[in-house]
């Protein structure tokens, strides 16, 4: 008798985005309360973080493009 595979239901991206946003806002609010930094300083920190995220995003997109191109080449060989 074949082993049954459990199917997992993928959580909708919009729910993941909502929860991620709530976590980020919570973390920022915690940092504000814990550190007592003024918003003009926090803005600079957040801008640095956003720049880092954008850099990672560019790398992820480049990697996805390469993987997609490689998959297309493999498909064409068949």
MOFEN-V174578 format. One record per residue. N is the residue number from 1. OMEGA is omega in whole degrees, 0 to 359 (NA if undefined). Layout:
n:N omega:OMEGA
n:N omega:OMEGA
This chain:
n:1 omega:182
n:2 omega:179
n:3 omega:180
n:4 omega:177
n:5 omega:176
n:6 omega:176
n:7 omega:177
n:8 omega:179
n:9 omega:180
n:10 omega:178
n:11 omega:181
n:12 omega:181
n:13 omega:181
n:14 omega:177
n:15 omega:177
n:16 omega:180
n:17 omega:180
n:18 omega:182
n:19 omega:177
n:20 omega:179
n:21 omega:179
n:22 omega:179
n:23 omega:180
n:24 omega:179
n:25 omega:177
n:26 omega:178
n:27 omega:178
n:28 omega:179
n:29 omega:177
n:30 omega:179
n:31 omega:178
n:32 omega:181
n:33 omega:184
n:34 omega:186
n:35 omega:179
n:36 omega:180
n:37 omega:176
n:38 omega:184
n:39 omega:180
n:40 omega:175
n:41 omega:178
n:42 omega:179
n:43 omega:178
n:44 omega:179
n:45 omega:181
n:46 omega:177
n:47 omega:177
n:48 omega:179
n:49 omega:179
n:50 omega:177
n:51 omega:178
n:52 omega:179
n:53 omega:179
n:54 omega:177
n:55 omega:178
n:56 omega:178
n:57 omega:180
n:58 omega:179
n:59 omega:179
n:60 omega:180
n:61 omega:179
n:62 omega:179
n:63 omega:179
n:64 omega:178
n:65 omega:179
n:66 omega:180
n:67 omega:180
n:68 omega:179
n:69 omega:179
n:70 omega:179
n:71 omega:177
n:72 omega:178
n:73 omega:178
n:74 omega:181
n:75 omega:180
n:76 omega:180
n:77 omega:184
n:78 omega:NA
